[in-house]
Each structure stands twice: as C-alpha cells, then as structure tokens.
Amino acid sequence: MSEKPAGADMPEEAVGSQVSSMSTSLVLSGSSLPSTPPVWQSSSPGSIYDYIRVASFSLGPDGRIAQWSRRATELLGLTAEQAIGRDPVEAFVPPELREASRRRVADILDGREWTGLVPYHNPQAPHGHGIAEVYVMPSETEHGERSALCIAVDVTALRGLETDLAASQAVFGQSPLGFFLFGTDLRMLRVNERFATVFGRPAETYRGASAYDLLPRGEADRLAAALRQVLDSGQALTDMPIVGTVPGNPERRRWSVSLYRLHSGSGRPIGVAGLATDVTGRRRAEQEAAGVRRNLALLNEAGARIGTSLDLETTARELLDVAVPQFCDLASVDLYQGLLSGDETPPGLADGSAELRRVAFASAVSDGPVAFGDSYRAGGDDDTGGATKPIQVGEVHRYPFNSSCAVALRTARARVVPGPGGGESLELGSTMLQSTLVVPMVARDTVVGLAQFSRTKGSEPFGERDTALAVELAARAAVSIDNARLYRREHERALILQRSLLPPGDPEAAGLDIACRYLPGNAATEVGGDWFDVIELPGHRTALVVGDVMGRGLRAAVAMGELRTAVRTLALLDLEPAEVLSALDEIASGLGAPGGSHAGGRAGSRALARGAKAADGSSDLSEVYLATCVYAVYDPVTRRCTFANAGHPPPVLVEPGEPALLMEVPPGMPLGVGGEPFEEIEVELPDGALLALYTDGLVESRDHTLDEGLQALRAALDPQKPADSADSAGSGVSGDTSAPAAGAAGRKAVAGSLEDVCDHVLSTLDTHHGEDDIALLMARVQGLLADSVGDWQLPSEPKSVGRARELARAQLESWGMDELADTTELLVSELVTNALRYGEGEIRLRLLLDRTLVCEVWDGGLVQPRRRRARDTDEGGRGLQLVGLLSAGWGSRRTPHGKTVWFELPLPDGSSSGPDSVEALLSMW
C-alpha cells in the first residue's frame, strides 16, 4: 500500500489549525522554521485562511463526493447531505460546462494533479454563481482505490487579498512617514525605507531589534513601556516625544511617535504598529518662535517698567528688575561718575577709562555682589598686580584698558564673553558662568554707562537674538537715564533761576514781622510764574509785592524774573504804588513784542485779554506776557499802608479783635493789557494787625470757586470763630474742619508766630491740587515806637541849620548813639543848608532809629538834588558829595507837597560799619 499524503485523512479543521499556528509563528518571528520540532498546540482561528476562505472536500473512486467540509458548505452553498454522494459536476457546474468537466474528473481519477478555475452555482454571489480556484491532489483509499483531495479557494476573496497586500505594500513602502512593526515579543518585524532613512541605518538591520538597540537607556525604557501598554490595553498613543541620536551624527534629534495595536481577522493581537516623524526642525522652529514671543513680552514689560522715574539709580534698578531672572541670572549697571556728578562731558569717555560707579546689581543665584564678568584689579588700573574682587554697589572703579568691558565702552558695541572653555570664564563660588554679555548703554550717540548680563552653567549661552535683545534693553534704559540726566540739569538750572528770583532767607522790614511760603504747582519742576518780594524803601518804609505771571514752567519763570527786576527798579525810584504799576504795565506790554516795541506788545495783550486774535492778525500768542500784581507800601512811622492792584486777588486784613476782611482795593487790569489807569488806596494799620498777600493758587482750583476759596482763607485767618463756622469754608478746606478742636487750633495758630500762621493756612486750605503755584506773604504790623522817632518843624531861616544840628545831637545822645553824633550833625547841616538854599517853605527834620539810623529833610521844593564833583577852584558844591561819602546810602523822593532828601547810617553795633570820615574828607581833594 502506497504511503498516504500527509494530512490526507486528517480532519481539515485540525489541518487548518496546525497550518495557521505555524504560519503565524513564522510571520511574527520573522525567521525561518526553527531547527527543533514545533510544539503542537491549539490556537484560536484567525490565520490567513480566514481571509482567503479555504474549503476542502474529497472524491471517492466512483468520482462522487465522499467528504464535504463545513468551509465547503460556506463557500459553495451546499450542505453535506446535499453534496455527499453526488456527482460534483452535476452538483455545482453549469450545464454548458458539464461535458468538459466530466472528462477533467476522469483525468483526475487517473492520478493527474489539476489546478484551475471552476465556476459554481452560488445563490449568495451577486450574479448567482461564483468562480473558485480548485487544487486537486490525487490520493488513494485504504483499499488502494484511487480518489482525490480537493482544496477550493474563492477567487474573489483571493483577488481582494492580493489587492489589500498590494495597497498595504504601497502605503508601507512609499509613505513619507516612518512605519515600523513590533511583534508581541516587542521586537521589530519590519520597517519601511523612510524609517530607515530617518534613523540612519539600512532597513534590514532593524529586523529583530528592540527599543534598546535604537535609543539611549532612558528613552528606550519609555518606548518599551509605551509598546507594552499599547499591546496590553489596545489604546493608541499619539505624538509621544522621543529624543536620541542617529549613527554618525552627535546632534540630538527629536521624533514624534504614534503607536496602535494590530489585530488578526478574529481580533487577536498580533503586534504593535507605529509611525515615527522627525520633528527636530519643527521643534527648533517652535523654540525660536517661543524665544521671539518671550523677547517681545520682555520688551513690552521693559517699555512699561523702565523709565517710570527721572532718577538715574531707579532707572538702572528697573532695567535689572526686567532682566533678572527672565533674561539672565546676574546683571549689573555701571554709569559714568561724571554723569552722576553733573559733568557735561565725563573725562576719558572716548577710551573707556573714565571712572564708573556701580549703581545697581541683581542676582538670582546669590544674595550679594559676587565676582563675575565685571571683576577688576583692586591694586591698580591695569592688569598687573592687585587682587581680583567684586565691585560693590555704590563703588567707583575703572576697568583695565584691555578688558572686555573697557573695549565695549570704547567701541560702543556689545561683546559676548564665553563661559567654560572660552578662555574668559570666572568662578562664581561653585558655579561656573555659562556666558556674559557686556553691553554699552548708548543714548543719542553717547555712551552713558555699561550693562552686564550673565548666565550660569545649565542655562543656554547667549546667542545673536539674545545680544540684540540686550542691546535694545540697554538702549531703552540709556535713553531714560540720559533723559533723567538732562532733566536734572535743566531742573537745577531752572531751580537756580527760580530761587534767585525769590527773596533769600527770611525777609526783614522795619516795623513788620514777615513770613512767606512758596509752593510750586508741579513738584517735579519747582518752577513757576508766582513771586513775592519785600523791598526796603527810604525812611524805613517797606514795599510788599505779590505777583503771578499767567502760564507755567520755565517761560513763566523767566517772565516773572523780568517783571520782578522791573518792580525792584521802579521801587527804588520811590514812586507811588499806582505809578509803579503803570510803569510795570508798560514794561510788560513790551516784553513779548519784537525789539521790545510797546505798541506791538500792547496790541497783542489787549487782544488776548478780549479773547481774540492779535491786532496784526496773527494767532500766535506764545510771546504775550500777562500778569497780576498787588503792590503795597507800608510806613512804620505813620502806620499807613498804600495799596495798588493789577487784577490780583484782594489782600486779607485781620485787625486785633476783629474778623478777617477782604480789603476793598480797586482790582485794576492785569499787567500787559496796557492803557488802563491804576488806582490806589491808603489804609491805617494798627499795631498787631495781620496782612496776607497771596496768589490765586491758594484760593482757587477746579474743586471749588474763587469765592469759596476766599471764604475759606478768611475762616482760616479769623481769630474769633472756628474755621468750620464760615459759610463756604468747607469747599476750600482739607481735612476734618467740623471738630471744635480745629477751630481752637486755628485761633491759637493765628495768635502765634507768623510761621505758625503760614503753616496753619497751608494745612487748612486745599494746597495739594497741583494746578497752580502758590505764593503767600504775611506781615504783622508792629510800627516804630514813638521814642524811636524824632520829628521837628524848622522855619526857613539860616539859624535853622544850627538848630537842626542841636536837635540831632540831643536825640542821638538820648538814644545812646554818641558815636554817630558828629557824622550825623555834619550831614544834617548839609541837607538843611541845601533845603534853605534850593527848597521852598518850612523845613522838616526827622530821625528814625531801627536797624539803621535814617535822617530825612523835607521841604516844599520840587527840584531834585543832583550830585556832582566840584572842581578844585570851586568854593562850594561838595555837600552832597560829602553826604554820599560819609553815609551808607542817600537819595531823594518826591512827596505830594515837595521832596524829601535822606541819608542812612549803620548803627555802631551793626554788622557793617560806615566809611571813615577822615578818609572820606581827604578823598574830596
């Protein structure tokens, strides 16, 4: 008996299971059959035969169907009862093909193998029949009779499988993405060419490789864990980042890996598939974009935080607050010492050798200053000798000529000092610096200082983008620092101008206690157009002036200075207050006109006063000066004060025991309008009376009207009732004025010193509105005591000269001023003689004793004395020359009924002494 073919009598399900298990093992292992016999085991369906629909049946010796498998039932549509025992040709071959089919069956039973396409009747097929590929293998029964074993495959399924394999191969082989397959043992089965190109090795070398053969240990652990998780759970994993290197290239690469589990037709896991994409370039682009966004955000923050103050040191600290730690780990700012001290051009600026001062330091890695890229030699200015030490904040230093810092200062270009391995690294405790940026601070083509930014080891070194950002940050800070420097310079100049135009210290006046305050509307500039002045006039009289130039700033201060100088000049001419304001009005009208033309200035001022354009049609009124002013002259002998007003708020008068009153002084027009006359009034002020002159900034603001402010000022100065009793005082008073203690404090302050009165007024009223300057001048009337005045009427006759000498000597002896008797007697004789010779009417002699001795001689003549130098041959003409030589000062003024000639002598215990009489007499010849 011939040997049976392998598996001829084996049930087809067992055969299929065996073949499926072996083929699956071969496919997943990726290798040939093992050398040892396979272990026979049962495996669930799910092999390739499930996809191609393999069926089997057998033919007996009689050519009829002897065995019929369940797969044949599924494929051909006939049950075993319907098929067994039937002629296969009659069973499922179409009639027109049956004759040829019977011959083919006969040949098969004669022992010939046959493979071909066989049509069969299949009701489930689209056209009612299908085509099967049949493989017929001759066989024998146990009795030696010829039979046949047939295997049938549906051609449609076979062609579909072929198409699927071709499509899978195309996707796997031609995809621009890197595909790879891992088996259930987490070893690679296959990779495509793109994967091999990305990872830099031939595709065949990956078969059987694990994750540890591709990646460093840490990354391989992550990938292996991810593969096991996907294989066990069946959940896909997308965009897993993997970092590693490829053979022959030390550069770190980044990949994005997505994993998903593979299943058989029955759903059994057979491995893990994945896609790998090289995202190194994309990652680099994302980092660059993130860096750009970070730099833009840093610049935006710098724009908001740097330059908020006009202080140099504050601006430097603001720069470091922005830079540390967002941009670097350590930073410092050095500014030229010359700039900090106010020099216009610091010495050594061109070669970087000038002294610098460390104004700011910030660190995210240490608590105090440390030696980093800016260390210098403590023992000298060069690189030789001395120990390296860190620069302390506030320390003045110089960088060595050849150092990176000095080179950056000379060239005005940023320099990167490399870290370890760069040859210029410095040790920061136990931390090495990665790199340092040395950036000169340049503003308006001028280097004002140096900024240094350092990063420590572990941080990324500075690149080109970092250098550009550091230069921009330093430039912004430099502009703010230079602006602060320029502001400080201009502010100092304006402040010097402002202070030079105000009375120095506490003004003094005969018969008056004086106190004053000046508050600029803008505390940053301290420059404005308000002013006050106390001017000493002959006869111990005093001129009190308060004025306000319309406008603010330096221009208003300059205009104020011009007007104040004009007021003092006019006051020394001893004119009446109304005459002073009239002359001042003419001067103010001509200040803004070209060439000082009064007509042009007056026309422009009038137009401005009416709210219209200038008379010449121009709308540019920037050079028109308008000002308000109140001018008062107080005589301590008569205790009378004469007032004239040019559009200024009225003075406030507080007499002893009386309420505060607004003086009814004719208001007049502002100075600069021109052509309007001024009126004056004369008021007698009792001893102890309080007089307040002020500018409108004290009583007027956008929060309350002028009338409310005036009421508040009256309430603050009223010695009888509390401040909260005024009708409208609350509108101009700051703080709680409803408490009785406030009124008591106000009464106590008004009754106290003038300094307390000024402080009380400023603290009670709203003086912090910042809208206008505030000037306050307060005077308390004392008057000269009766025994400090000697006043006599003398007839117009020659013997009055001798009588005048006697009266003067007697008065001086009664005052204990014997040292002045001889000089006074001589000068009185000269003035009385001149009054008799050149004057008219009765003669009046008056001696006034206060801080100095003043002698006045009155007569009815209108001719003013004129001093001249007498020739050697002249017998007279030396009287006024003698008066000028022996006195501290002399002069004359007009009176309503004539003139007054006066001279002044310092007291013996005064700080100044008069000229030596002998030397004065000898100098006349």
Buried (B, 14 or more C-beta within 10 A) or exposed (E): EEEEEEBBEEEBEEBBBBBBBBEBBBBBBBEEEEEEEEEEEEBEBBBBBBBBBBBBBBBBBEBBBBBBBEBBBEBBBBEBEBBBBBBBBEBBBEEEEEEEBBEBBEBBBEEEEBEEEBBBBBEEBEEEBBBBBBBBBBBBBEEEEBBBBBBBBBBBBBEBBEEEEEEEEEEBEEBEBBBBBBBBEBBBBBBBBBBBBBBEBEBEEBBBBBBBEBBEEEBBEBBBEBBEBBBEEEEEBEEBEBBBBBEEEEEEBBBBBBBBBBEBEEEBBBBBBBBBBBBEEEBEEEEEEEBEEBBEEBBEBBEEEBBEEBBBBBBBBBBBBBBBBBBBBBBBBBBBBBBBEEEEEBEEBEEBBBBBBBBBBBBEBBEEBBBBBBBBBEEEBEEEEBEEBBBEBEBEBBBBBEBBBBBBBBEEBBBBBBBEEBEBBBEBEEBBBBBBBBBBBBBEEBBBBBBBBBBBBEBEBBEEEBBEBBBBBBBBBBBBBBBBBEBBEEBEEBBEBBEEBBBEEEBBBBBBBBBBBBBBBBEEBBBBBBBBBBBBBBBBBBBBBBBBBBBBBBBBBBBBBBBBEBBEEBBBEBBBBBBBBBBBBBBBBBBBBEEEEBEBBBBBBBBBBEEEBBBEEEEEBEBBBBBBBBBBBBBBBBBBBBBBBBBBBBBBBBBEEEEBBBBEBBBBBBBBBBEBEBBBBEBEBEBBBBBBBBBBBBBBBEEBBEBBBBBBBBBBBBBEBBBBEBEBBBBBBBEEBEEEEBBEBBBEBBEEEBBBBBBBBBBBBBBEBEBBBBBBBBBBBBBBEEEBBBBBEBEBEEEBBEBBBEBBBEBBEEBEBEBBBEBBBBBBBBBBBBBBEBBBBBBBBBBBBBBBBBBBBBBBBEEEBEEEEBEEEEEEEBBBBBBBBBBBBBBBBBBEEBBBBBBBBBBEEEEEEBBEBEEBBEEEE
